[in-house]
Amino acid sequence: YEDETLDVSFSKREIISQLEVIITTRENDFPDLDEVTKEDYLDLVSQLDELDKEQADYYRKQLT
């Protein structure tokens, strides 16, 4: 679908949803994430960066 329409809104929502789960899950102790979760978070942010740099910057700043 995205390849045909160039509409990336679904992918953006999916990535943002995953980031929000990491942020809001109490066990994660955000922003003091363990290394594996932090790696996952940053991987999602880099995926988001390809679709929406402004949103990616927002989530990158949440970690600092």
C-alpha positions as CSV (number, residue, x, y, z in Angstrom):
1,Y,0.0,0.0,0.0
2,E,2.6,2.5,1.0
3,D,4.8,1.8,-2.0
4,E,1.9,2.5,-4.3
5,T,0.5,5.6,-2.5
6,L,3.5,6.9,-0.7
7,D,1.3,7.3,2.3
8,V,3.5,6.5,5.3
9,S,0.9,7.5,8.0
10,F,0.3,3.9,9.0
11,S,3.9,3.2,9.5
12,K,4.4,6.4,11.5
13,R,1.4,5.5,13.7
14,E,2.8,2.0,14.3
15,I,6.3,3.2,15.2
16,I,4.9,6.0,17.5
17,S,2.6,3.5,19.1
18,Q,5.6,1.2,19.9
19,L,7.6,4.2,21.3
20,E,4.7,5.2,23.5
21,V,4.4,1.7,24.9
22,I,8.1,1.8,25.8
23,I,7.7,5.3,27.4
24,T,4.5,4.4,29.4
25,T,5.4,0.9,30.6
26,R,6.2,1.4,34.2
27,E,8.7,-1.5,34.3
28,N,10.8,0.3,31.8
29,D,11.5,3.1,34.2
30,F,11.7,5.6,31.3
31,P,14.0,7.4,30.5
32,D,16.4,5.1,32.5
33,L,16.0,2.2,30.1
34,D,18.1,-1.0,30.2
35,E,20.5,-1.3,27.3
36,V,18.3,-3.7,25.2
37,T,15.2,-1.6,25.6
38,K,17.2,1.6,24.9
39,E,18.6,0.0,21.7
40,D,15.0,-1.0,20.6
41,Y,13.8,2.5,21.3
42,L,16.6,4.2,19.3
43,D,16.0,1.7,16.5
44,L,12.4,2.8,16.4
45,V,13.4,6.4,16.5
46,S,15.8,5.9,13.5
47,Q,13.0,4.2,11.6
48,L,10.7,7.2,12.4
49,D,13.4,9.6,11.3
50,E,13.1,8.2,7.8
51,L,9.4,9.1,7.7
52,D,9.2,12.2,9.9
53,K,12.3,13.9,11.2
54,E,10.4,16.3,13.4
55,Q,8.6,13.5,15.3
56,A,11.8,11.5,15.5
57,D,13.6,14.5,17.1
58,Y,10.8,14.8,19.6
59,Y,11.2,11.1,20.7
60,R,15.0,11.4,20.7
61,K,14.7,14.4,23.1
62,Q,12.4,12.4,25.4
63,L,15.3,10.0,26.1
64,T,17.7,12.8,27.3
